[in-house]
Amino acid sequence: MSKIQDYLRYNRQMMLPEIGDEGQEKLKKAKVLVIGAGGLGCPILQYIATAGVGTIGIIDFDKIEIHNLHRQILYTENQVGQGKSLTAKKTLELLNPLISVLTFEEKLTSENAAQILQDFDCIVDGSDNFATRYLVNDTCVALGRPLVYGSILKFEGQLAVFNHIGSKNLRDLFPEPPNPKDVPNCNMNGVLGTLPGIIGTMMAHETLKLIMDLPTMKNELILFSTLDWGFKKLKF
């Protein structure tokens, strides 16, 4: 990628003195793995791709379903039944042909997590279940990788950055996952389609700041209610 191509595509963000040529070069060299290509994963992937993150990994073994389409904005109705990872890859490469997109069409498990995550500088967790969230967190701690975390339900979202420059991790906030029987989810309780767009974009924003060594959240959890725009930042 030439400097001219960089400038033509990214000049509006490179104009920011906090970013410039140096920040854009950091984005180009970065390797980011996104866990899940669903409601949160779609806006995360879209924005880090168009910002110029050089290597993006996607891990998701799900197929696109019709009920995904109101919130999973990388997909269209004629792609129902196709794998999310490969479909997202094709869309991202159309959005930005200057980046590299890697796909992992498999379930993340304790057997393969370290092998997959170790090749990336930063992990972004857009998964929708606590088992995966804790697996990702524990693997990031073991590998020394920063983790951008988010979750959504109904009209509310959460956001945090874990394990970055000595900061705490998910288990420091919630030592153990809750009983699965006690956990509400979008399948049972629903979600307004714009909510994952809002929280996913916030996650992408923190990811880009992290890569470029800009100030990021540290030992903080954002609780964001989009029904009444209630915003809380909790220290832990």
C-alpha positions as CSV (number, residue, x, y, z in Angstrom):
1,M,0.0,0.0,0.0
2,S,1.5,3.3,-1.0
3,K,1.5,6.5,1.1
4,I,-0.7,8.1,-1.6
5,Q,-3.3,5.3,-1.3
6,D,-3.2,5.7,2.4
7,Y,-3.8,9.4,2.2
8,L,-6.5,9.2,-0.4
9,R,-8.5,6.7,1.6
10,Y,-7.8,7.7,5.2
11,N,-7.0,11.4,5.1
12,R,-10.0,12.5,7.1
13,Q,-8.8,10.6,10.1
14,M,-5.1,11.2,9.4
15,M,-5.8,14.9,9.6
16,L,-6.3,14.5,13.3
17,P,-3.1,15.4,15.1
18,E,-3.6,12.5,17.5
19,I,-3.4,10.1,14.5
20,G,-1.5,11.4,11.5
21,D,0.9,9.2,9.5
22,E,2.1,7.4,12.6
23,G,-1.3,6.4,13.8
24,Q,-2.4,5.2,10.4
25,E,0.8,3.1,10.1
26,K,-0.1,1.5,13.4
27,L,-3.5,0.6,12.1
28,K,-2.0,-0.9,8.9
29,K,0.4,-3.1,10.9
30,A,-2.3,-4.2,13.5
31,K,-3.7,-7.7,13.6
32,V,-7.2,-7.8,15.2
33,L,-9.4,-10.8,15.9
34,V,-13.1,-10.3,16.2
35,I,-15.0,-13.0,18.1
36,G,-18.4,-13.4,16.4
37,A,-19.7,-11.8,13.3
38,G,-23.2,-11.2,14.6
39,G,-25.0,-8.1,16.0
40,L,-21.9,-6.6,17.6
41,G,-19.4,-8.2,15.2
42,C,-20.9,-6.6,12.1
43,P,-20.4,-2.9,13.1
44,I,-17.0,-3.7,14.7
45,L,-15.8,-5.4,11.6
46,Q,-17.2,-2.7,9.3
47,Y,-15.5,0.2,11.1
48,I,-12.1,-1.4,11.8
49,A,-11.9,-2.5,8.2
50,T,-12.8,0.9,6.7
51,A,-10.4,2.6,9.2
52,G,-7.5,0.5,7.8
53,V,-6.7,-2.2,10.3
54,G,-4.3,-4.2,8.1
55,T,-5.2,-7.8,9.2
56,I,-8.6,-8.8,10.5
57,G,-9.5,-12.2,11.8
58,I,-13.1,-13.4,12.1
59,I,-14.2,-16.4,14.1
60,D,-17.8,-17.6,13.7
61,F,-19.3,-20.9,12.7
62,D,-22.9,-19.7,12.4
63,K,-25.0,-19.5,9.2
64,I,-27.0,-16.3,8.3
65,E,-30.6,-16.6,9.2
66,I,-33.5,-14.3,8.3
67,H,-34.0,-13.0,11.8
68,N,-30.4,-11.8,11.9
69,L,-31.0,-9.2,9.2
70,H,-32.6,-6.5,11.3
71,R,-29.3,-5.9,13.1
72,Q,-26.5,-7.8,11.3
73,I,-25.8,-5.2,8.7
74,L,-23.1,-7.0,6.7
75,Y,-25.6,-9.4,5.3
76,T,-28.5,-9.4,2.8
77,E,-31.5,-11.7,2.4
78,N,-30.1,-13.5,-0.6
79,Q,-27.2,-14.6,1.6
80,V,-29.4,-16.5,4.1
81,G,-27.9,-19.9,4.7
82,Q,-24.4,-18.9,4.0
83,G,-21.6,-18.9,6.6
84,K,-21.2,-15.6,8.4
85,S,-17.4,-15.6,8.4
86,L,-16.8,-16.0,4.7
87,T,-19.7,-13.7,3.8
88,A,-18.4,-11.0,6.1
89,K,-15.0,-11.4,4.6
90,K,-16.3,-10.8,1.1
91,T,-18.1,-7.7,2.2
92,L,-15.2,-6.3,4.1
93,E,-12.9,-6.8,1.1
94,L,-15.3,-4.9,-1.1
95,L,-15.4,-2.0,1.5
96,N,-11.6,-1.9,1.7
97,P,-9.5,-4.0,-0.8
98,L,-6.3,-2.8,0.9
99,I,-6.7,-5.0,4.0
100,S,-6.4,-8.8,4.6
101,V,-9.2,-10.7,6.2
102,L,-8.8,-14.2,7.7
103,T,-11.6,-16.5,8.6
104,F,-12.1,-19.3,11.1
105,E,-15.3,-21.2,10.5
106,E,-15.2,-23.1,13.7
107,K,-16.3,-23.0,17.3
108,L,-13.9,-21.4,19.7
109,T,-13.0,-24.0,22.3
110,S,-10.4,-24.5,25.1
111,E,-8.5,-26.7,22.6
112,N,-8.1,-24.2,19.8
113,A,-8.4,-20.8,21.6
114,A,-4.7,-20.2,22.3
115,Q,-3.6,-21.4,18.9
116,I,-6.0,-18.9,17.1
117,L,-5.6,-15.9,19.4
118,Q,-1.8,-16.0,19.6
119,D,-1.5,-14.7,16.1
120,F,-3.3,-11.4,16.8
121,D,-2.3,-8.2,18.7
122,C,-5.8,-7.3,20.0
123,I,-9.0,-9.3,20.6
124,V,-12.5,-7.9,20.3
125,D,-15.2,-10.0,21.9
126,G,-18.6,-9.7,20.2
127,S,-19.8,-13.2,21.4
128,D,-23.3,-13.7,22.9
129,N,-22.7,-16.2,25.7
130,F,-20.8,-16.2,28.9
131,A,-18.9,-19.5,28.3
132,T,-17.2,-17.9,25.2
133,R,-16.6,-14.6,27.0
134,Y,-14.8,-16.2,29.9
135,L,-12.8,-18.5,27.5
136,V,-11.7,-15.5,25.5
137,N,-10.9,-13.5,28.6
138,D,-8.8,-16.3,30.2
139,T,-6.9,-16.9,26.9
140,C,-6.1,-13.2,26.6
141,V,-4.8,-13.2,30.1
142,A,-2.6,-16.3,29.4
143,L,-1.3,-14.8,26.2
144,G,-1.0,-11.2,27.4
145,R,-3.4,-9.8,24.8
146,P,-5.7,-6.8,25.3
147,L,-9.4,-7.5,25.1
148,V,-12.2,-5.1,24.1
149,Y,-15.4,-6.4,25.6
150,G,-19.0,-5.6,25.0
151,S,-22.5,-7.1,25.6
152,I,-26.1,-6.1,24.8
153,L,-29.6,-7.0,25.9
154,K,-32.9,-5.3,25.1
155,F,-32.0,-1.6,25.2
156,E,-28.9,-1.8,27.3
157,G,-25.2,-2.3,26.6
158,Q,-21.9,-2.7,28.4
159,L,-18.3,-1.9,27.3
160,A,-14.9,-2.4,28.8
161,V,-11.3,-2.8,27.9
162,F,-9.5,-5.7,29.8
163,N,-5.9,-6.8,30.2
164,H,-4.4,-3.7,28.6
165,I,-1.1,-2.3,29.9
166,G,-1.6,-4.0,33.3
167,S,-5.3,-3.3,33.6
168,K,-7.7,-5.8,35.2
169,N,-9.7,-8.5,33.4
170,L,-13.2,-9.8,33.3
171,R,-12.7,-12.1,36.3
172,D,-11.6,-9.1,38.4
173,L,-15.0,-7.7,37.7
174,F,-17.1,-10.9,37.7
175,P,-15.0,-13.7,39.2
176,E,-17.3,-16.5,37.9
177,P,-19.8,-16.7,35.1
178,P,-23.5,-16.8,36.1
179,N,-25.6,-20.0,36.0
180,P,-26.7,-20.3,32.4
181,K,-30.3,-20.8,33.6
182,D,-30.3,-17.4,35.1
183,V,-28.9,-15.5,32.1
184,P,-31.3,-13.7,29.8
185,N,-30.4,-13.6,26.1
186,C,-31.5,-11.9,22.9
187,N,-33.2,-15.1,21.7
188,M,-35.6,-15.0,24.6
189,N,-35.8,-11.3,25.4
190,G,-35.2,-9.6,22.1
191,V,-33.0,-6.6,21.1
192,L,-33.7,-3.4,19.1
193,G,-31.5,-3.6,16.0
194,T,-29.8,-0.3,16.5
195,L,-28.4,-1.2,19.9
196,P,-25.7,-3.6,18.7
197,G,-24.8,-0.9,16.1
198,I,-24.3,1.7,18.9
199,I,-22.3,-0.6,21.3
200,G,-20.4,-2.3,18.4
201,T,-19.3,1.1,17.1
202,M,-18.2,2.1,20.6
203,M,-16.2,-1.2,20.7
204,A,-14.6,-0.5,17.3
205,H,-13.8,3.0,18.5
206,E,-11.9,1.7,21.6
207,T,-10.2,-0.9,19.5
208,L,-8.8,1.8,17.1
209,K,-7.7,4.0,20.0
210,L,-6.0,1.0,21.6
211,I,-4.1,0.2,18.5
212,M,-2.9,3.8,18.0
213,D,-1.9,4.2,21.7
214,L,-4.6,6.8,22.4
215,P,-6.2,7.0,25.8
216,T,-8.5,4.0,26.4
217,M,-10.7,2.8,29.2
218,K,-8.9,1.3,32.2
219,N,-10.6,-0.6,35.0
220,E,-13.9,0.9,34.0
221,L,-17.2,-0.5,32.9
222,I,-19.6,1.5,30.9
223,L,-23.3,0.8,31.4
224,F,-25.4,2.4,28.7
225,S,-29.2,2.4,28.5
226,T,-30.4,3.6,25.1
227,L,-34.0,3.7,26.3
228,D,-33.5,6.8,28.5
229,W,-29.8,7.5,27.5
230,G,-28.6,6.7,31.0
231,F,-24.8,6.5,30.9
232,K,-22.8,5.2,33.9
233,K,-19.1,4.6,34.1
234,L,-18.1,2.3,37.0
235,K,-14.6,1.9,38.4
236,F,-13.4,-1.6,39.4
